[in-house]
Amino acid sequence: MPTALVILCDGAEEMETVIIVDVLRRGAIDVTLAGLTGGDPVLCSRNVRIVPDKSLEEASKDGPYDIIVCPGGAKGAKNLCESGVVGKLLQAQESNGRYIAAVCAGPTALLTHGIGKGKSLTSHPSVKDQLMAEGYQYSEERVVQDDKLITSRGPGTCFEFALKIVEAIHSADVAKSLVEPMLLKL
């Protein structure tokens, strides 16, 4: 079964985190939700607490993963940017030709850690200028895939984002099979 590592940290956007984890699991991807600072419940951006499956330290020993996903949230993205462990994981993922995905403000972690320079991506509009100033090819599309890099804009685009990940890891048919049971209108 393909594997995904979703990194959860204080201030993460909870809708993004939960939608991504749920859709990937429905899509037959073995998801590990890893807490950046440990295995304790994490306080997200709207005061919802989410319990990770394990710490990022533990989860990193279980890799490599087919994809690493960085949810957004302003404070969550800041924490991803400030983590050397996240940087090393993302850099190893990229150098080994594996998928990386980020949503909302999450793409700022790609910028900070030197991932996907020159590639096409999208993000929440609040961080657009940062990304454009650093040479990324910015798009206003809801979901952007450039080879092994998949990005999206925010909570309202997370179903499409997660389905794009399932499509990349499995196939368009598998992704499409998830739409009707979830009553999605895309």
PLY file of the C-alpha trace (Angstrom):
ply
format ascii 1.0
element vertex 186
property float x
property float y
property float z
element edge 185
property int vertex1
property int vertex2
end_header
0.00 0.00 0.00
1.39 3.45 -0.85
2.34 5.63 2.11
1.89 9.28 3.05
3.33 11.38 5.84
1.17 14.35 6.87
2.99 16.70 9.23
0.86 18.18 12.01
2.06 21.11 14.05
0.72 23.75 16.37
-1.37 26.24 14.38
-2.06 23.89 11.45
-5.32 24.43 9.57
-7.54 21.66 10.92
-9.91 21.39 7.96
-6.97 20.95 5.61
-5.34 18.36 7.83
-8.45 16.25 8.40
-9.73 16.39 4.80
-6.34 15.38 3.44
-5.89 12.49 5.87
-9.45 11.25 5.37
-9.44 11.35 1.56
-6.02 9.72 1.29
-7.10 6.91 3.62
-10.28 6.40 1.57
-7.98 6.24 -1.45
-6.04 3.26 -0.03
-3.00 5.24 1.04
-1.48 4.35 4.39
-1.35 7.77 6.09
0.77 8.60 9.11
-0.29 11.83 10.82
2.90 12.89 12.59
3.16 15.50 15.33
6.06 17.87 14.73
6.85 18.22 18.43
5.69 14.82 19.66
2.67 12.58 20.00
0.54 14.83 22.21
-2.66 16.48 20.94
-1.95 19.47 18.71
-3.87 22.76 18.98
-4.81 23.83 15.47
-5.61 27.27 14.07
-9.29 27.32 15.11
-8.72 25.81 18.57
-9.49 22.24 17.51
-7.17 19.62 19.00
-6.02 16.77 16.81
-4.14 13.73 18.09
-1.30 12.61 15.80
-0.69 8.93 15.13
2.88 9.33 16.37
5.66 11.87 16.63
7.51 13.08 13.54
10.67 11.67 15.09
9.09 8.20 15.22
7.43 8.55 11.83
10.65 9.61 10.12
12.14 6.22 11.05
9.31 4.49 9.15
10.07 6.22 5.84
10.62 6.72 3.09
7.06 7.75 2.20
5.56 7.99 -1.26
4.43 11.52 -0.42
4.99 14.07 2.33
2.16 16.58 2.86
2.42 19.99 4.55
-0.95 21.43 5.61
-1.24 25.19 5.97
-2.43 27.61 8.58
-0.29 30.70 9.13
1.20 29.57 12.45
1.44 25.97 11.28
3.36 26.98 8.16
5.68 29.13 10.29
6.41 26.09 12.45
7.11 23.96 9.36
9.49 26.66 8.11
11.36 26.80 11.40
11.89 23.04 11.67
15.22 21.67 10.52
13.76 18.16 10.72
11.02 19.12 8.23
13.67 20.67 5.97
15.78 17.51 5.96
12.75 15.29 5.28
11.56 17.47 2.39
15.05 17.72 0.88
15.52 13.95 1.03
12.06 13.43 -0.45
12.85 15.74 -3.37
16.34 14.35 -4.00
14.89 10.82 -4.13
12.24 11.79 -6.68
9.25 11.30 -4.39
6.11 13.40 -4.14
5.77 16.50 -1.97
2.49 18.34 -1.44
1.62 21.57 0.36
-1.53 23.64 0.75
-2.50 27.16 1.84
0.54 28.75 3.56
2.30 25.35 3.55
4.22 26.18 0.34
6.24 28.71 2.34
7.94 25.68 3.92
8.98 24.64 0.42
10.50 28.09 -0.09
12.30 28.09 3.26
13.77 24.64 2.75
14.71 25.14 -0.92
12.19 22.73 -2.44
10.93 22.90 -6.04
12.73 26.08 -7.06
11.47 27.34 -10.43
8.48 24.99 -10.46
4.84 25.92 -10.88
2.79 26.10 -7.70
-0.07 27.83 -5.95
-0.88 28.81 -2.39
-3.14 30.92 -0.25
-3.19 34.44 -1.73
-1.64 35.84 1.47
1.74 34.22 0.65
1.67 34.63 -3.14
4.12 37.55 -3.24
6.69 35.70 -1.12
6.65 32.74 -3.51
6.68 34.83 -6.68
9.65 36.86 -5.41
11.69 33.68 -5.08
11.28 32.45 -8.66
8.40 30.03 -8.44
6.01 30.04 -11.39
2.85 31.12 -9.59
-0.62 29.99 -10.66
-4.09 31.00 -9.50
-5.41 27.49 -10.23
-7.03 25.69 -7.31
-4.62 22.74 -7.52
-1.29 22.72 -9.35
0.88 19.71 -10.12
4.37 20.19 -11.51
5.96 16.76 -11.78
6.31 15.50 -8.17
5.17 18.76 -6.55
1.45 19.23 -5.79
0.10 22.44 -4.25
-3.27 23.98 -3.49
-4.83 27.16 -2.13
-6.71 26.60 1.13
-9.45 24.81 3.07
-11.98 25.14 0.25
-9.70 23.40 -2.23
-8.63 20.47 -0.05
-10.97 17.85 -1.48
-9.61 18.59 -4.97
-6.06 18.67 -3.59
-6.40 15.32 -1.82
-8.01 13.75 -4.89
-5.09 15.00 -7.01
-2.72 13.27 -4.58
-4.70 10.01 -4.87
-4.61 10.38 -8.66
-0.83 10.94 -8.62
-0.16 8.01 -6.28
-2.73 5.58 -7.75
-4.71 6.70 -10.82
-7.44 9.04 -12.02
-9.90 6.14 -11.81
-9.18 5.55 -8.12
-9.54 9.27 -7.39
-12.79 9.46 -9.36
-14.20 6.46 -7.47
-14.03 8.48 -4.23
-16.12 11.42 -5.44
-19.61 9.91 -5.47
-19.49 8.20 -2.04
-18.39 11.51 -0.48
-21.19 13.36 -2.31
-18.67 15.82 -3.75
-19.64 18.24 -6.46
-16.52 19.21 -8.35
0 1
1 2
2 3
3 4
4 5
5 6
6 7
7 8
8 9
9 10
10 11
11 12
12 13
13 14
14 15
15 16
16 17
17 18
18 19
19 20
20 21
21 22
22 23
23 24
24 25
25 26
26 27
27 28
28 29
29 30
30 31
31 32
32 33
33 34
34 35
35 36
36 37
37 38
38 39
39 40
40 41
41 42
42 43
43 44
44 45
45 46
46 47
47 48
48 49
49 50
50 51
51 52
52 53
53 54
54 55
55 56
56 57
57 58
58 59
59 60
60 61
61 62
62 63
63 64
64 65
65 66
66 67
67 68
68 69
69 70
70 71
71 72
72 73
73 74
74 75
75 76
76 77
77 78
78 79
79 80
80 81
81 82
82 83
83 84
84 85
85 86
86 87
87 88
88 89
89 90
90 91
91 92
92 93
93 94
94 95
95 96
96 97
97 98
98 99
99 100
100 101
101 102
102 103
103 104
104 105
105 106
106 107
107 108
108 109
109 110
110 111
111 112
112 113
113 114
114 115
115 116
116 117
117 118
118 119
119 120
120 121
121 122
122 123
123 124
124 125
125 126
126 127
127 128
128 129
129 130
130 131
131 132
132 133
133 134
134 135
135 136
136 137
137 138
138 139
139 140
140 141
141 142
142 143
143 144
144 145
145 146
146 147
147 148
148 149
149 150
150 151
151 152
152 153
153 154
154 155
155 156
156 157
157 158
158 159
159 160
160 161
161 162
162 163
163 164
164 165
165 166
166 167
167 168
168 169
169 170
170 171
171 172
172 173
173 174
174 175
175 176
176 177
177 178
178 179
179 180
180 181
181 182
182 183
183 184
184 185
